[in-house]
Amino acid sequence: LPLNLLPAGEALPLIAYFQAPVPAAYNISVEADFLLPVMPEDDRYLDATIIERNLDFRQNGKQADLSGEIAFAPGSLADYVWVQATAYDDGGRVVGVRRWEHQGPIPSDGNLPFNFSVYSLAGAIERVGLLVEAQAPSDGE
């Protein structure tokens, strides 16, 4: 999965890469064999919310340009911030995925801008789902 956290009621695509050459006849199956819940007292992850979101389609729907801001409590520190984009076609099928990554300080006002594009591998993009994850620095940092 492209993120460590999967919020209740949300979905993430499973991403796999198969190095070429891929055989002409193949069969793939996947089964999730475990999950670990994040307990309420777990402070490894920061509360992060996408507060602004702009979406612009280009290339006849084959590209979606995304921008916006992520809100944190002022003074928050993070080891990393990830924004996961999943592009869907009009049938609800995943046609593109991309993860934006930020390392470094969060601005002192607690809002972090992002800007990136996701591209379709098959067909026009109808909608894009966004999820954000931010990990707090580990103890001792």
Disulfide bonds with the S-S distance in Angstrom:
none
